[in-house]
């Protein structure tokens, strides 16, 4: 299957600097989710909140991350990528300052909602810029790099956040996120090009936005690929959210050994995305998507067979999860590529719609 190669901003190959900025923008969301997780107990004690209430800072962030995408995407199609990106990242920086100085848990929860609403601009605009700037054969590879980065964030961010808490206290994590936001704004201004040259204010009217989303949702191919991305993302999020309970309480794995099992499965996801990124130029996005879905089915069947026959063990289930997540690593970036490439005129809206449904899926399976 071929995709349109023309689009705003397509010409000479974008620089490595542009690629790195796009990866950083997309990784900001999961980084902001996991950086402060080791600080939740200290944060709760300092603000007089129990564990369940402290968890609302994570829930609020996820809601902001999921819902604001539906605004940024269509607006960026109409007004341009860079202005909307800079506006969103400015919201993220302001929200980080509000988090830093929050005196109550209620203030922190509201600031986290705002922080998520700002940070999601990086993901929406970053993915749309991949569609704008790269030819189809490169886009799948770039999305695979983005997928690897977003998978590594849950593994690396808590370790970094723990060290920040030791040195500066729990508020230091939000100061760090604010600094990262400022650096990304500077990168957007100095490095990223603006591919949208014809601004059309009529496209930000509610009727126009709903019409664009309706066009996407009436495309069965887009919906099918969207289901694939949600399935792959849901598989990753289900493991990240539930593996500790499954392995520690269900199979009696000691907490100090949990990281080995957790990392084994996530390594499958990173490996799948990395290998897929190298093979996409040769095999194409849709063929890699098929391979990924096959691996996901294989991993799921391995885990199901163990459960039905009573032969399940911690290592066996983790091995099945590694196959499942390796397939997700193959499938997710390629499904996303195939979904948004046919829509150069509304790549932001397509990116936002898939991104929002992904985050909603993650919230459901968690």
Buried (B, 14 or more C-beta within 10 A) or exposed (E): EEBEEEBBBBEEEBEEEBBBBBBBBBBBBBBBBBBBBBBBEBBBEBBEBEEEBBBBBBBBBBBBBBBBBBBBBBBBBBBBBBBBBBBBBBBBBBBBBBBBEBEEBEBBBBBBBBBBBBBBBBBBBBBBBBBBBBEBBBBBBBBBBBBBBBBBBBBBBBEBBBEBBEEEBBBBBBBBBBEBBBEBBEBBEEBBBBBBEEEEEEBBEEEBBEEBBEBBEEBEEBBEBBEBBBBBBBBBBBBBEEBBEBBBEBBEBEEEEBEEBBBBBBBBBBBBBBBBBEBBEEBBBBBBBBBBBEBBEBBBEBBEEBEEEEEBEBBBBBBBBBBBBBBBBBBBBBBBBBBBBBBBBBBBBBBBBBBBBBBBBBBEBB
